[in-house]
């Protein structure tokens, strides 16, 4: 059975727009036969990476020297076939999510480094089962480009693990999917595409470009969004 691990980096846990998108994605993965575990970065309370001497590479390879709640997450990370990073844009990331990503360093093996296209890249260690990495990113601003920095972080981590990013679900102006606390018809359509994306990731190992476009498509004009923010025309 395929095992997937989703890490939700939103400080609002299961109540925000990140959770709104994560939920159908998890359902889609489960429908495709995956066993899915969900962790919240805030609840993990991972301490910042503070070992400048890279002990997890040089002294105790594969083992983090910081003994905190991340120690319980490492076995789940090593056993997962799919890792999904989910976060809102917080210029660039919520602090707890950035700490979790930094603490993934013990999973990488510097002895398998390669040099390609001007960059040094590591690989996952032999005991790490992850073969696909995906991203879910939500933003309040209108343009999808507001997700660029978070996307770059996910792409860089995937490359450092020796993998391409299997798909990035980017949802700008995510709050527009709901009005007065209820999903709009457009919101329902976006989440249906998200559900399909989760199914595709498990069943096919990647997410179709058309599905990603359906998740990210504009739901309102930039001018109308601006009026919603300010009460004035753009």
C-alpha positions in Angstrom: 0.0 0.0 0.0 1.2 3.5 -0.8 1.8 5.6 2.2 1.5 9.4 2.1 2.5 12.0 4.7 1.0 15.5 4.6 2.6 18.3 6.6 0.2 21.2 7.0 2.3 24.3 7.9 -0.6 26.7 8.5 -0.8 28.2 12.1 -4.7 27.9 11.8 -4.3 24.1 11.7 -7.5 22.5 10.4 -9.6 25.7 10.1 -7.9 27.9 7.4 -7.7 27.9 3.6 -4.8 25.6 3.6 -6.8 22.9 5.4 -9.7 23.6 3.0 -7.5 22.6 0.1 -5.6 19.8 2.0 -8.8 18.0 3.0 -10.0 17.0 -0.6 -6.4 16.2 -1.6 -6.2 13.7 1.3 -9.5 12.3 0.3 -8.4 11.8 -3.3 -5.2 10.1 -2.2 -7.2 7.8 0.1 -9.6 7.0 -2.7 -6.7 5.9 -4.9 -5.7 3.4 -2.1 -3.1 5.4 -0.1 -2.7 5.3 3.6 -2.5 9.0 4.5 -1.1 10.5 7.7 -1.5 14.2 8.5 0.9 16.3 10.7 0.6 20.0 11.7 3.9 21.9 11.8 2.6 24.0 14.7 1.8 21.0 16.8 5.1 19.4 16.1 6.8 22.3 17.8 10.1 21.6 16.0 13.0 23.6 17.4 15.0 25.5 14.8 18.0 23.7 13.3 20.9 24.9 15.3 23.7 22.4 14.5 26.1 24.4 12.3 28.6 21.5 12.3 26.1 19.3 10.4 26.1 16.5 13.0 23.3 14.7 11.2 25.7 14.4 8.2 29.1 14.1 9.8 28.8 12.7 13.4 25.6 10.7 13.6 24.6 10.3 9.9 20.9 10.3 9.4 20.2 11.2 13.1 19.2 14.7 14.2 21.0 15.8 17.4 18.0 17.9 18.5 15.8 15.7 20.7 12.3 17.1 20.4 8.9 16.1 18.8 10.5 15.8 15.3 12.0 12.5 16.5 8.5 11.0 16.3 8.0 12.4 12.8 11.2 11.0 11.3 10.0 7.3 11.2 6.8 8.5 9.4 8.9 10.5 7.0 11.2 7.5 6.2 8.2 5.2 5.6 6.2 7.5 3.4 6.2 7.0 -0.4 4.7 10.4 -0.9 5.5 13.6 1.0 3.1 16.6 0.6 4.2 20.0 2.0 1.2 22.4 2.5 1.5 26.0 3.5 0.1 29.5 3.1 2.3 32.3 1.9 3.8 34.1 4.9 6.7 35.9 3.2 7.7 33.2 2.5 6.5 30.6 5.1 5.1 30.3 8.6 8.0 30.0 11.0 7.0 26.5 12.2 6.9 25.2 8.7 10.3 26.6 7.8 11.7 24.9 11.0 10.2 21.6 9.9 11.7 21.8 6.4 15.1 22.7 7.8 14.9 19.7 10.1 14.5 17.4 7.1 18.2 17.6 6.6 19.0 14.2 8.3 17.0 12.5 5.5 19.6 13.6 3.0 22.8 11.8 2.3 25.8 14.1 1.4 27.8 11.1 0.3 25.5 10.8 -2.7 26.0 14.3 -3.9 26.1 15.1 -7.6 26.9 18.3 -9.4 24.5 19.2 -12.2 23.6 22.4 -14.0 25.9 24.4 -11.7 24.3 23.1 -8.5 25.4 20.5 -5.9 22.6 18.1 -5.0 22.3 15.4 -2.4 19.9 12.4 -2.4 17.6 10.8 0.1 19.3 8.2 2.3 18.7 4.6 1.5 16.2 4.1 4.3 13.9 6.9 3.1 11.1 5.6 0.9 9.9 8.9 -0.4 9.6 8.8 -4.2 7.2 11.7 -4.8 7.1 15.2 -3.3 4.2 17.6 -3.9 3.2 21.1 -2.8 0.0 22.7 -1.7 0.2 26.5 -1.4 -2.6 29.0 -0.8 -2.3 32.8 -1.0 -4.6 35.7 -0.3 -3.4 37.9 -3.1 -4.8 37.8 -6.6 -1.8 36.7 -8.6 -0.4 33.2 -8.6 3.0 34.7 -8.6 2.6 35.4 -4.9 3.3 31.6 -4.4 6.6 31.8 -6.3 8.9 31.8 -3.3 7.1 28.9 -1.5 7.2 27.0 -4.8 10.9 27.7 -5.2 11.5 26.3 -1.6 9.6 23.1 -2.4 11.4 22.7 -5.8 14.8 23.2 -4.1 14.1 20.7 -1.4 12.9 18.1 -4.0 16.0 18.7 -6.1 18.2 18.3 -3.1 16.5 15.0 -2.4 17.1 13.9 -6.0 13.5 14.1 -7.1 11.5 16.4 -9.4 8.5 18.0 -7.8 5.5 15.8 -8.7 3.1 18.7 -8.7 2.3 22.0 -7.1 -1.2 23.0 -6.3 -1.2 26.8 -6.1 -4.4 28.5 -5.1 -4.2 32.3 -5.2 -7.0 34.4 -3.6 -8.1 31.3 -1.8 -10.5 33.1 0.5 -12.7 33.9 -2.6 -13.7 30.2 -2.6 -16.0 31.0 0.4 -18.6 33.6 0.9 -20.2 34.0 4.3 -18.6 30.8 5.4 -19.9 28.7 2.6 -18.2 27.4 -0.5 -19.1 29.1 -3.8 -19.8 27.1 -6.9 -16.3 28.1 -8.1 -14.9 26.9 -4.8 -16.6 23.6 -5.1 -15.1 23.2 -8.6 -11.6 24.0 -7.4 -11.9 21.5 -4.6 -13.2 18.8 -7.0 -10.0 19.4 -9.0 -7.9 19.2 -5.9 -9.5 15.8 -5.1 -8.6 14.6 -8.6 -5.1 15.8 -8.1 -4.7 13.7 -5.0 -6.0 10.7 -6.8 -3.7 11.2 -9.7 -0.6 11.6 -7.5 -1.1 8.2 -6.0 -2.4 6.4 -9.1 0.0 8.0 -11.6 2.9 9.5 -9.6 2.2 12.9 -11.0 -0.6 15.5 -11.4 -1.9 16.4 -14.9 -1.2 20.0 -16.0 -4.9 20.5 -16.7 -5.8 19.5 -13.2 -3.2 22.0 -11.8 -4.6 24.7 -14.0 -8.1 24.0 -12.7 -6.9 24.4 -9.2 -5.2 27.7 -9.8 -7.5 29.4 -12.3 -8.7 33.0 -11.4 -12.0 33.1 -9.6 -12.4 36.9 -9.7 -10.8 39.8 -11.6 -8.0 41.7 -10.1 -10.1 44.8 -10.1 -13.0 43.2 -8.2 -10.6 41.6 -5.7 -9.1 45.0 -5.0 -12.5 46.6 -4.5 -13.2 43.8 -1.9 -10.1 44.8 0.0 -10.4 48.6 -0.2 -14.0 49.4 -1.1 -12.7 51.5 -4.1 -11.8 50.9 -7.7 -8.3 49.8 -8.6 
